[in-house]
Every structure is written in C-alpha cells, then in structure tokens.
C-alpha cells in the first residue's frame, strides 16, 4: 500500500523533472505492484529512497522578496510601488523632488529614514525677512488685532443690549397688541355678519318687488336689482325736485307777505 502511494506521488512530477533513472524507477515500481509475478527483488525500491526522490522534486521555499514580487499585481514602477504601497522612502532622483517644499514633505513623512538634514525644514533668513515684510504691509500688528477684538466685543454687547431692550419694550406692549388683534378680528366678523344681513334683506326686498321668491344666483335677480335701483334713483330725483319747488314757493309767499 505504501509503495502504491509513493508511485502516485511520482505521477505528480512535472514533465521537465523526469530523468532516465526516475522513469526506470517508476516503470519497475509499476510493474512490481501491478504484476507481482513479474516483479523481481532488484526492481524494488525502499521507501527511504522514494522519499529522497520526492524531497528532491520539491520546489525550494521562496524568499520574502520573491513572495512580494509574486503578490505584486499593480504593475506600477518600482519607485512608485515602494513609496505608495510599501510606504518606504525612495531615493531622490528628479529636479522636481529637489524643490524645498517637497523635501520638507518628504522629511515630515519618513523622518530620519529619509536621510535628510532636518534643518532644511526651517525657513532661511531671506524667507523670514520676506515674511516679516509681508506681515508689516498686509497684516495688522498685535496691538491692532487686540483693539479690533475689543471693538468687536463692544459692538456685540451693544447689539445684544439693544435687542434685550427691544424685547422688553415689546413684552410691555404684548397685552395691548393682543387686545387690538382680538378687536380687529371682532370688527371683521361683525362686518361679515352685516354684509350677510344686507344680502338677506336685499333678497327679501327683491322677492317682495317681484312678488315671488327668487334665488340670488338667478340672472333675473341681478336684472331686478338694477331695475329697482333705477326706480329708486328716479323717485329720489323727483323727491328732491319737489322739495326744491316747495322751498321756492315758501320763499315767494314770504316776499308777498312782506309787501
């Protein structure tokens, strides 16, 4: 049984690993297990010899670098891969990387592993003077900033006081405004009620004028209202003319009596 297992392991060997000795060993071992009558003692192989052969066929263990190369699937250039994937410092090769702000970033990212002088992170004398000159022209001084802060605080306090005073004043007038609001609502409701009563009286008057009940939505209702208004205006005009005529007669009588 053990020899059969060993033979099966030999079958797994790739074609480029076969040799004449191994082929002969496999053939004789196969003949010895499949046809025991034809096997001989000279063709038997010990288990230790087979194990030695299997050990020879084993692939060598990969180093850490080989494993990393096999795992690498991004196909990035080695420089970019080491910098962005492995987070390792890389050598500075281009003029673009020699710019001061990039060197500072490079040192801030990798520290001592970058092998750069940390003193380069500090501004030069010219840069300090340029910054001071810029601040002097465009940036206010410390005294001015303190003054501006105090002025802003006073302005906020003043605004807050004005708001508080306005709130207190409005709260004092709150009851008055509520009363005015309710009075306004009542006045509006009474006006609506009065208009409703006027409409009802108008419907009654028109119904009495026509001699039968009529729906206000009936077109004849509007015509009847216009006709009644015309008659009222005519009667009012006649009344005024009569009053004017009566006044004139009274005046003539008074003149006649005075003579």
C-alpha positions, 0 to 999 in steps of 0.5 A, a space after each residue: 500500500 505504501 509503495 502504491 502511494 509513493 508511485 502516485 506521488 511520482 505521477 505528480 512530477 512535472 514533465 521537465 523533472 523526469 530523468 532516465 533513472 526516475 522513469 526506470 524507477 517508476 516503470 519497475 515500481 509499476 510493474 512490481 505492484 501491478 504484476 507481482 509475478 513479474 516483479 523481481 527483488 532488484 526492481 524494488 525500491 525502499 521507501 527511504 529512497 522514494 522519499 529522497 526522490 520526492 524531497 528532491 522534486 520539491 520546489 525550494 521555499 521562496 524568499 520574502 522578496 520573491 513572495 512580494 514580487 509574486 503578490 505584486 499585481 499593480 504593475 506600477 514602477 518600482 519607485 512608485 510601488 515602494 513609496 505608495 504601497 510599501 510606504 518606504 522612502 525612495 531615493 531622490 532622483 528628479 529636479 522636481 523632488 529637489 524643490 524645498 517644499 517637497 523635501 520638507 514633505 518628504 522629511 515630515 513623512 519618513 523622518 530620519 529614514 529619509 536621510 535628510 538634514 532636518 534643518 532644511 525644514 526651517 525657513 532661511 533668513 531671506 524667507 523670514 525677512 520676506 515674511 516679516 515684510 509681508 506681515 508689516 504691509 498686509 497684516 495688522 500688528 498685535 496691538 491692532 488685532 487686540 483693539 479690533 477684538 475689543 471693538 468687536 466685543 463692544 459692538 456685540 454687547 451693544 447689539 445684544 443690549 439693544 435687542 434685550 431692550 427691544 424685547 422688553 419694550 415689546 413684552 410691555 406692549 404684548 397685552 395691548 397688541 393682543 387686545 387690538 388683534 382680538 378687536 380687529 378680528 371682532 370688527 371683521 366678523 361683525 362686518 361679515 355678519 352685516 354684509 350677510 344681513 344686507 344680502 338677506 334683506 336685499 333678497 327679501 326686498 327683491 322677492 317682495 318687488 317681484 312678488 315671488 321668491 327668487 334665488 340670488 344666483 338667478 340672472 333675473 335677480 341681478 336684472 331686478 336689482 338694477 331695475 329697482 335701483 333705477 326706480 329708486 334713483 328716479 323717485 329720489 330725483 323727483 323727491 328732491 325736485 319737489 322739495 326744491 319747488 316747495 322751498 321756492 314757493 315758501 320763499 315767494 309767499 314770504 316776499 308777498 307777505 312782506 309787501 
